[in-house]
Amino acid sequence: MNHLDKLNAAYRNAPEIFQAGRYWRAYEEQITDEVKQADLSELRSGKYPIFTTFGFNDLVYYYHPRMPFYIKSIRKIVRKLFIDNRASLPYSLRLSDIREMAYKYSSLQGQLSGAQPISNVEASDFGNPQDLFVIKGKKYTMKFLSFYVRYCFAQNHIKLRGDETIVELGSGSGFQVEILKKMYPNLTILCFDLPAQLYLCEKYLENVFGNNAIVSSEKNLELSDLSTLEKGKIHLFGNWQFPLLTNFKFDIFWNAASFGEMEPDIVANYLDYVKSNCNWVYLMQARNGKESSKEHGVVKPILFADYSQMLGNSYTLVEEDDAYDAHRRVSQTGGYFQALWKIAHK
């Protein structure tokens, strides 16, 4: 079996509590099929829209004034305006204006939080990102800047030294790992995710950092504990391998826009492996849960209050606020938050 087939086989044999909830089951087969035939050199170009569901959406989203759906010619004109970078947005904004403001906002957040400056790093261009631009001689995407802003929020309190161990569940594209590892090359990072997402994340990070920085999910399938964990590397694991964290002490647990796509009992199971094992918990989620209906979305939305209840008295909420990208709120309608909890006895 090839790499992805091995991951899928192990996943299918995992306990039910580690199987995807209803939200992701609707995408599983389609995502796997698309991954198997995908040209990874076009991973971020928009060629594979299904990949945007878990983060590979380095795209430029165009502004469209209200118009009947059938007036396609006007939409084409609007797109051409953007390509020409004319002042087609309200307040006579250009696309380049938005990018420059996002960069300056990110830079300011870095200064206020004591983070490593955004000017120290640049985005990878692997996967042909549609939204790639250059500021002060370095490459960025809006996604790259936005993941930097999340790091700044956490850095307000955590004050990373650079030798910590971080566990991220739902690593998706790997963009957050890219930011953190470029800022602090000696970090040890453990990434957990569903098979197809994990596979693409691994391929992306391999191209960003090289094979020597990565311990493959294929190799890690055989692990029964974390005693041989290589410090300073990025380790890839299937989400069903989360029990490896039992009695494993680490510094930070990170989950962004992933728990909200799960049922509360699934989230509680993951947090049971986290509680008392790490010093900090960072979450960025939909405040009122993801969409839910009788047939689609999550069965039961998980709310902000549920997270504090699940973490219990072991953790203290140190900051919570609306979540922002580098250029806007994370969601204009969904009401996303980001929050940081600290272990109570530290």
C-alpha positions as CSV (number, residue, x, y, z in Angstrom):
1,M,0.0,0.0,0.0
2,N,1.1,3.6,-0.6
3,H,1.4,6.2,2.2
4,L,-2.1,7.5,2.0
5,D,-3.6,4.0,1.8
6,K,-1.7,3.0,4.9
7,L,-3.1,6.0,6.8
8,N,-6.6,5.3,5.7
9,A,-6.4,1.6,6.7
10,A,-5.1,2.5,10.2
11,Y,-7.9,5.1,10.5
12,R,-10.6,2.7,9.5
13,N,-9.5,0.3,12.3
14,A,-9.5,3.0,14.9
15,P,-12.1,3.3,17.7
16,E,-15.4,5.0,16.7
17,I,-14.6,8.0,18.9
18,F,-11.7,8.9,16.6
19,Q,-13.8,8.6,13.4
20,A,-14.8,11.9,11.7
21,G,-18.2,13.3,12.9
22,R,-21.0,14.0,10.5
23,Y,-19.5,17.3,9.3
24,W,-16.3,15.7,7.9
25,R,-17.9,12.4,6.8
26,A,-19.6,14.3,4.0
27,Y,-16.2,15.2,2.6
28,E,-14.0,12.2,3.4
29,E,-14.3,10.2,0.2
30,Q,-14.2,13.2,-2.1
31,I,-11.1,14.6,-0.4
32,T,-9.3,11.3,-0.6
33,D,-10.1,10.8,-4.3
34,E,-8.9,14.4,-5.0
35,V,-5.7,13.9,-3.1
36,K,-4.8,10.8,-5.0
37,Q,-4.9,12.5,-8.4
38,A,-3.8,16.0,-7.3
39,D,-0.8,17.8,-8.8
40,L,0.9,19.1,-5.6
41,S,2.6,21.8,-7.5
42,E,-0.9,23.4,-7.8
43,L,-1.9,22.7,-4.2
44,R,-2.6,26.4,-3.4
45,S,-3.6,27.7,-6.8
46,G,-7.4,27.2,-6.4
47,K,-7.3,24.2,-8.8
48,Y,-8.7,21.9,-6.1
49,P,-11.6,23.8,-4.4
50,I,-12.2,20.9,-1.9
51,F,-8.8,21.6,-0.3
52,T,-10.0,25.0,0.8
53,T,-12.2,23.2,3.4
54,F,-9.1,22.5,5.4
55,G,-7.0,25.5,4.8
56,F,-5.4,25.4,1.4
57,N,-7.1,28.6,0.2
58,D,-4.4,31.0,-0.7
59,L,-6.8,32.8,-3.0
60,V,-7.8,36.3,-3.8
61,Y,-11.5,36.8,-3.1
62,Y,-13.0,39.3,-5.3
63,Y,-15.5,42.1,-4.3
64,H,-18.8,41.9,-6.1
65,P,-21.4,44.7,-5.8
66,R,-25.0,43.5,-5.6
67,M,-26.2,42.3,-8.9
68,P,-28.4,39.6,-10.4
69,F,-26.7,36.3,-10.6
70,Y,-27.2,36.0,-14.4
71,I,-25.1,39.2,-15.2
72,K,-21.9,37.2,-15.7
73,S,-20.3,39.8,-17.9
74,I,-20.3,42.4,-15.1
75,R,-18.6,39.9,-12.8
76,K,-15.9,39.4,-15.4
77,I,-15.3,43.1,-15.6
78,V,-15.0,43.3,-11.8
79,R,-12.3,40.6,-11.9
80,K,-10.4,42.5,-14.6
81,L,-10.5,45.6,-12.4
82,F,-8.7,43.6,-9.7
83,I,-6.2,42.1,-12.0
84,D,-5.3,45.7,-13.1
85,N,-5.2,46.7,-9.4
86,R,-7.5,49.6,-10.0
87,A,-9.3,51.3,-7.1
88,S,-12.5,49.3,-7.4
89,L,-13.3,48.8,-3.7
90,P,-15.1,51.2,-1.4
91,Y,-13.0,54.1,-0.2
92,S,-11.0,53.8,-3.5
93,L,-9.0,50.9,-2.1
94,R,-6.7,48.8,-4.3
95,L,-5.8,45.2,-3.7
96,S,-2.2,46.4,-3.0
97,D,-3.6,48.8,-0.3
98,I,-5.3,45.9,1.5
99,R,-2.1,43.8,1.4
100,E,0.0,46.7,2.7
101,M,-2.4,47.4,5.5
102,A,-2.5,43.7,6.5
103,Y,1.3,43.6,6.6
104,K,1.5,46.7,8.8
105,Y,-1.3,45.4,11.1
106,S,0.6,42.2,11.4
107,S,3.9,44.0,12.1
108,L,2.2,46.1,14.8
109,Q,0.7,43.0,16.5
110,G,4.2,41.5,16.5
111,Q,5.6,44.6,18.3
112,L,2.8,44.7,20.9
113,S,3.1,41.1,21.8
114,G,6.9,40.8,21.8
115,A,6.7,38.3,18.9
116,Q,9.4,37.6,16.4
117,P,9.0,40.3,13.6
118,I,7.1,39.3,10.5
119,S,9.9,40.9,8.5
120,N,12.2,38.0,9.7
121,V,10.3,35.4,7.7
122,E,8.5,35.0,4.4
123,A,5.9,32.6,3.0
124,S,6.7,29.5,0.9
125,D,5.7,29.7,-2.7
126,F,5.3,25.9,-3.0
127,G,1.9,24.9,-4.4
128,N,1.6,28.0,-6.6
129,P,-0.4,30.2,-4.2
130,Q,-2.7,32.5,-6.1
131,D,-2.5,35.2,-3.4
132,L,1.3,35.8,-3.4
133,F,2.7,39.3,-3.1
134,V,6.0,40.9,-2.1
135,I,6.6,43.5,0.6
136,K,10.1,44.8,1.4
137,G,11.6,42.1,-0.8
138,K,9.9,39.2,0.9
139,K,7.0,37.0,-0.1
140,Y,3.7,36.8,1.8
141,T,0.1,35.7,1.4
142,M,-2.9,36.9,3.3
143,K,-3.1,33.5,5.0
144,F,0.5,33.6,6.1
145,L,0.0,37.0,7.7
146,S,-3.2,35.8,9.4
147,F,-1.6,32.8,10.9
148,Y,1.2,35.2,12.2
149,V,-1.5,37.3,13.9
150,R,-2.8,34.1,15.7
151,Y,0.8,33.5,16.9
152,C,0.9,37.1,18.2
153,F,-2.3,36.6,20.2
154,A,-0.8,33.6,22.0
155,Q,2.6,35.2,22.4
156,N,1.0,38.0,24.4
157,H,1.0,35.5,27.3
158,I,3.1,32.4,26.4
159,K,6.3,34.2,25.6
160,L,7.9,31.4,23.6
161,R,11.6,30.7,24.2
162,G,11.9,28.5,21.1
163,D,12.6,25.1,22.6
164,E,9.0,24.2,23.5
165,T,6.9,21.2,22.5
166,I,3.6,22.0,20.7
167,V,0.8,19.6,19.9
168,E,-1.6,20.8,17.2
169,L,-4.8,18.8,16.4
170,G,-6.3,19.6,13.0
171,S,-3.2,21.0,11.5
172,G,-4.9,21.2,8.1
173,S,-2.6,23.0,5.6
174,G,0.3,23.2,8.1
175,F,0.4,27.0,7.7
176,Q,0.5,27.6,11.5
177,V,3.3,25.1,11.9
178,E,5.1,26.9,9.1
179,I,4.9,30.2,11.0
180,L,5.9,28.8,14.3
181,K,8.8,26.7,13.0
182,K,10.2,29.6,10.9
183,M,10.1,31.8,13.9
184,Y,11.6,29.2,16.2
185,P,13.6,26.5,14.4
186,N,14.1,24.4,17.5
187,L,10.5,23.9,18.4
188,T,9.2,20.3,18.6
189,I,5.8,20.1,16.9
190,L,3.4,17.2,16.8
191,C,0.6,17.4,14.2
192,F,-2.5,15.2,14.4
193,D,-5.2,15.1,11.7
194,L,-7.4,12.9,9.5
195,P,-5.6,10.8,6.9
196,A,-6.0,12.8,3.7
197,Q,-5.5,16.2,5.4
198,L,-2.5,14.8,7.2
199,Y,-1.0,13.5,4.0
200,L,-1.2,16.9,2.2
201,C,0.0,18.7,5.3
202,E,3.1,16.5,5.4
203,K,3.8,17.0,1.7
204,Y,3.5,20.7,2.1
205,L,5.8,20.9,5.2
206,E,8.3,18.6,3.5
207,N,8.6,21.1,0.7
208,V,8.9,24.0,3.1
209,F,11.4,22.6,5.5
210,G,12.9,19.6,3.8
211,N,12.7,15.9,4.7
212,N,15.3,16.1,7.5
213,A,13.0,18.4,9.5
214,I,10.0,16.0,9.3
215,V,9.2,12.6,10.9
216,S,6.7,11.1,8.5
217,S,3.3,9.9,9.6
218,E,4.0,6.6,7.7
219,K,7.0,6.0,10.0
220,N,5.0,7.1,13.1
221,L,2.2,4.5,12.4
222,E,4.3,1.9,14.2
223,L,4.8,3.9,17.4
224,S,3.4,2.6,20.7
225,D,4.7,5.5,22.8
226,L,6.6,8.8,22.4
227,S,9.8,7.8,24.2
228,T,11.8,8.1,21.0
229,L,10.5,11.5,19.9
230,E,13.1,13.5,18.1
231,K,13.5,17.0,19.6
232,G,13.4,19.9,17.3
233,K,11.5,18.1,14.5
234,I,7.9,18.2,13.1
235,H,6.1,14.8,13.8
236,L,3.0,13.8,11.8
237,F,0.4,11.5,13.4
238,G,-3.1,10.3,12.6
239,N,-5.8,11.8,14.8
240,W,-6.6,8.2,16.0
241,Q,-3.1,8.2,17.6
242,F,-4.0,10.8,20.1
243,P,-3.8,8.3,23.0
244,L,0.0,8.5,22.5
245,L,-0.3,11.7,24.5
246,T,-1.3,9.8,27.7
247,N,1.1,11.0,30.4
248,F,3.1,12.9,27.8
249,K,4.0,16.4,29.1
250,F,4.2,19.2,26.6
251,D,3.9,23.0,26.6
252,I,1.1,24.1,24.3
253,F,-2.0,22.5,22.8
254,W,-3.3,24.3,19.6
255,N,-6.6,23.8,17.8
256,A,-8.0,26.3,15.3
257,A,-11.3,26.0,13.5
258,S,-11.4,22.3,14.0
259,F,-13.1,21.5,17.2
260,G,-16.2,23.4,16.0
261,E,-16.6,20.8,13.3
262,M,-16.9,18.0,15.8
263,E,-19.6,16.8,18.1
264,P,-19.1,17.8,21.8
265,D,-18.3,14.2,22.9
266,I,-15.5,13.9,20.3
267,V,-14.0,17.2,21.5
268,A,-14.3,16.1,25.2
269,N,-12.4,12.9,24.3
270,Y,-9.5,14.8,22.8
271,L,-9.3,17.2,25.6
272,D,-9.1,14.4,28.1
273,Y,-5.7,13.6,26.7
274,V,-4.7,17.2,26.9
275,K,-5.8,18.2,30.4
276,S,-3.1,18.5,33.0
277,N,-0.5,17.4,30.4
278,C,0.2,20.8,28.9
279,N,0.7,24.3,30.3
280,W,-1.3,26.3,27.7
281,V,-4.4,25.7,25.5
282,Y,-5.0,27.9,22.5
283,L,-8.4,27.7,20.7
284,M,-9.8,29.6,17.7
285,Q,-13.4,28.4,17.0
286,A,-16.9,29.4,16.0
287,R,-18.4,31.0,19.1
288,N,-21.8,29.4,18.6
289,G,-20.6,26.3,16.8
290,K,-20.7,25.4,13.2
291,E,-23.8,25.0,11.0
292,S,-26.2,22.2,12.0
293,S,-29.4,20.8,10.6
294,K,-31.2,17.5,10.6
295,E,-29.1,16.1,7.8
296,H,-26.0,18.3,7.4
297,G,-23.2,19.9,9.5
298,V,-22.6,18.9,13.1
299,V,-25.2,17.0,15.0
300,K,-24.9,19.3,18.0
301,P,-22.9,22.6,17.9
302,I,-20.3,23.1,20.5
303,L,-20.3,26.5,22.2
304,F,-17.7,28.7,23.8
305,A,-18.8,27.9,27.3
306,D,-18.4,24.2,26.6
307,Y,-14.6,24.5,26.2
308,S,-14.1,26.0,29.7
309,Q,-16.5,23.4,31.1
310,M,-14.5,20.6,29.5
311,L,-11.2,22.0,30.7
312,G,-12.6,22.3,34.1
313,N,-10.8,23.7,37.1
314,S,-7.5,22.5,35.8
315,Y,-7.2,25.6,33.5
316,T,-7.8,29.3,33.9
317,L,-9.0,31.5,30.9
318,V,-6.4,34.3,30.6
319,E,-7.7,36.0,27.4
320,E,-10.6,35.7,25.0
321,D,-11.5,38.0,22.1
322,D,-13.0,38.0,18.7
323,A,-10.7,36.3,16.2
324,Y,-9.2,38.4,13.4
325,D,-7.3,37.6,10.3
326,A,-4.7,40.2,9.1
327,H,-7.3,42.1,7.1
328,R,-10.7,41.3,8.6
329,R,-12.7,39.4,11.2
330,V,-12.2,35.7,10.8
331,S,-15.9,35.4,9.9
332,Q,-18.4,38.2,9.2
333,T,-21.3,36.1,10.2
334,G,-20.0,33.1,12.3
335,G,-18.6,35.0,15.2
336,Y,-15.2,33.3,15.8
337,F,-13.3,33.7,19.0
338,Q,-9.7,33.0,20.0
339,A,-8.8,32.2,23.6
340,L,-6.0,31.1,25.7
341,W,-6.1,29.0,28.9
342,K,-3.3,28.4,31.3
343,I,-2.9,25.4,33.6
344,A,-4.1,26.4,37.0
345,H,-1.2,25.2,39.2
346,K,1.5,26.9,37.1
